[in-house]
Amino acid sequence: MNFGWIDPTLLRDFRAEGTDSHRLCTIEDGWVERFGQDILISFKRVLSRERLVAELQSWTSSVGFDVGRIFARFVPRKNEQREPPRLIFGDPGEKLQTIATERHLKFGIDFGTGYSPGLFLDQRENRRYVRHISPKRVLNCFAYTCSFSVSAAYVGAATFNIDLSKNYLARGRENFAFNCLPTVEHRFIADDVRSVLPRLVRKGEKFDVIILDPPTFSRAPGGKTFQVEHDFENLLIDVLGLAERDSHVLLSTNCSALREHALEVMGRYCLKATRRAATFHRPSKLLDFPPGAGASSIWLTLR
């Protein structure tokens, strides 16, 4: 996979729409992403990192882009071996936090708290779609730092956010504050999604947008594990019990074994099992990502 550096015209388009968080380059063994003026290089081989650093310097000079700091992270084969990015250029005395914008919404970025700094760039078009459909009630499963919920709240939705990590949900609340969005109509639940969904079904809760973007693997307190290839269908069956008529459900994953076709097959199986019907569509293409890169996503519109 070699996508190269994005065209200067696309860079200007991002600037015009109020976005300074996007991918800059993709090669076979690495990629470069921008968060505000800070740069994050992800690499699978040291030689790839060195190549990307050298090309970054040349590219920024050619387009007149001023780099703040440069961070780099190794991409291991196993998720449990992931480590936070390391600063390779810039003042080591500065805080590791910054603010990135996406279509004028602000998101906190922290390069020191884990492998991912706080905003998944490959979900940008899915967040745009949420804003476009202007939902009333959003269920954000595996909410992480609540970027989907901020996008929904911006257009007036109430949100219900579930994540195992209290720290991630605290950062989600900060993202609401960065955008001057009150959290009165929003709930933040630090718990296992698999435990919460059945409770919501029993209470008769309903939502018109549901975000289902689970991690490939996770471990809940008590040792209970989650594996997306084995557990996704059961999650979706519970989620369909919470979906209003004409609601929208996002199925998304970074698991390389589950591409869009596999998600559609699972979706059709779960719809049949729950006696529901839906139409399927895929999000708009990400112009800064090559085909096959980033998360696989498909939307269901319930009938």
N, C-alpha and C positions, 0 to 999 in steps of 0.2 A: 504494500500500500504506500503510494507516494503522491501526496496531494500538493505538496509544496506550500509556499507562502501565499496568503490571501492577496487578492488583487487590491491595489490602492483604492479603486473605486468602491469596493465592498467596505473597506475601512472607513471611507467617507460616509457611506450609507449608514453604518453603525453609529457614527458620530452624530449624524443628522437625526436619527431616531432616539437619541439619548441612551445609547448602549456603549459601555466601555468594558464589557465582560464577554469575551468570545474567544474562539480558537484562532490562532495565527498561522499555525503550520502543522502538517501531519506527514510523517515519514513512516517507513515500515516498522521501526523499533522505537518510536517516540513521537511526541507532539509538544507543541508550545501553546500555552493559553495566557490570556491577558485578564487581569482583575484590576481595573483602574489603571494606574501607571505601573503596577507590579506585574512581573512575569513569572509563570510557573512552567518549568520544563519537566516533563515526565519521560523517563527513558528506561529501556530494557537492557541496554548495553552501554558501557562507559563511552565507547567510541561514538555512539549515537548522541550522547549528551554533549561531547566535545564538538561534534559537527553542528548541532543545533545552537550551541553558544556562539560559535564562529559565524554561522549564517545569520543569527539574530543581530549581531553587531552590524553586518553588512546591510541587512534588510532595513533596520531602523534608520540607518544613515540615508538610504535611498528614498524613504517615504517621509522623513522628517519626524519620526516618532521618538519622543523623549521617554526613556525607560527610567523607572524609579529604582526598584530592587529586582534582583533575579533570584528565584528559589528553584531548587531541583529536587525531584523525588524519584527513587528507584521503583520500578513497577515489578514486584515479585510475582511468581506463579501462584503462590498461595496467599489468600487475603490476610491470614493471621500474621504474615511476615511484613505487612505494610508498616512503614514508619512515616512520621511527619516530614514535610519538605525541609531541606537545609538551605540556609542562605549562602549563596555563592558570589553575590555581588551586591554591595550596598553597606550601609552603616549597621554593624551588629548591635549597636546600642539602641536602635530604634525599636519601638513596639512592633510586634509581628502582626498587628491588625491593620486593616484598611477598609475602605468602603468601595464597593463596586456598584455600578448602575446598570439596569436593564429596562429599556423603554421608560426611563425616568424614575423607576422604582429603585430604592437603595437597599443593598444587602451587605451585612457585615461579613468580612473575610478574615479568618484567623489562620495563619500558616503554622502556628505552634501547637494546635490542639489535636491534631490527628492527620491521617493520610489525606483526607478531603478538606479543603479550606472553608467550605460552607455553602457553596452554590454549584449545582451540577449544570454545566453549560449546555449539555446535550438535551436538557428539558426546556430550553428557552421557548420553542414553538408550542409546546404543550402548555406552558404558562400563559403564552399569548392567547391560546384558544380558550383557556378558562376565563380570561378577561373578556374575550369576545362574546361568550355566551351569557355572561352576567348572571351567575347562579344566585340562588337565595340561601341555600344551606349546603355546605361542603364538608365532606368527611375526608380527612387527609390521613390515610394510614401510613405508617413509617414516615412520619412528617419531617424528620431530621430538623433543619432550621426553619421550617415552615414557609419556604419560598412560594409554594403553590397557594398557601393560605393568604399570604400578603397580597398576591396577585388577585385573589378572589375578594378579599376584604376591600381592596382599592375600588372595586366596582359595587360594593355594598353588601357582599355576602357575609353571613355568619358562618364560622368555621369550628370544626371539632377536630382537634389535632392529637394523634396518638403516636408515641414513640417510647422505646425502652429507656432512653436517656433523658434524665432531668436536665442535664447540661445543654443538650441540643435544643430542648424545648425552651430553656432560658434564653438561648441565642435567638430562637424564634420570636420570643416576646420582644427582644431588642430590635429585630427586623421590623416589627410592627411600629416600635417607637421611632426608628429611623425615618419612617414614612408618615409620622404623625397620625397613626391609626390607633384609636383606642381599642383595648382588648375586652371591653365589657361584653360584647356579643360573641366572644370566642373562648373555647375551652381547650385546655392543654392537659392531657392525661399521660402520665409516665407509667406505662404498663405494657404488657404483651398484647399486641393486636389480636392474637388468636383468642385471648381471654375476654377482651372488650367487645368484639363483634357480636358474639352470642347474647351478651347482656343487652346490647342496643337493640337486637332483634326482638328480645322478650319485652322490651319497653315500648316496642312499636315505633321506634325512631325511623325517620325517612329523610333522604338527602337527594338533591337533584344533580350533584356532581360528587363522584367518589374517586379518589386518587389511590391507586394500588400499584405502588412502585417499591416492592420489597428488596432487601439486600439479597445477594446470592446466598449468603450464609450468616447466621447470627446465633448467639447463645443467650438465652434469657436467664435471669437469676434462678438458681435451683438446678441449672444445668440443662434445661430443655432446649434443644437445638431446633433451628429453622433452616431448611434447605429448599430453595425456591423450586427446584425441579420436582420435588416430592410434595410440597405443601401448597403450591400456588392454587391448585384447583379447589381445595377445601376452603381456602381464603375467599376465592371468588364466589363460591356457592353461598357463603355467609353474607358477602357483600351484596349479592343480588337480592337478598331478603331485606336490604335496607334502601334499595333503589326505587325512587318514585317512577311512575309512568313518565316517559319522555326524558328521563334522566340520562346523564352521560357518565360512563365509567372508563377510566384510563387504566389499561393494562400495560405495564412497562417493566423492563428488567435489563440489567447489564450482563446477565448470564449468557455466555457465548453459545450455549447449547439451545437457547430458546430465542429464535429469531421471530419475525412477525408472523410467519406461517404457523409456527408452533403455538404462538399466543392465540391466533384465530381458532385453531383446532381446539384448544382448551376452552376458549370462550364459547364455542358452539356446543361442546359437551356439557358445560355447566348450564348454559341456557336451556338445553333439553332436559337436564336433570331437575331444574327448578321450574320448568314449564313457562319460561319467559321467551320473548322474541326481541331481536335487536338487529340494527344495521351496523356495519363495520366501516370504519374509515381510518386512514393513517394520517398522522400530522404532516404539516407542510415540511418540505425539505429544508435542512439546515445547510445554508450555502457555504459555511465555514468548516463543515465536516465532510470528508469523503464518504461515498456510499459504503455502508457496512460498519462505519465507525460510530461509537456512541451507543446509547441505549436503544433497544428495540421497543417500539411503542405501537399500540393500536387502541382506538377509541370504540366503545360500544354505545350506541344510542338506543335505549330501551323503548319498546313500543307497548 
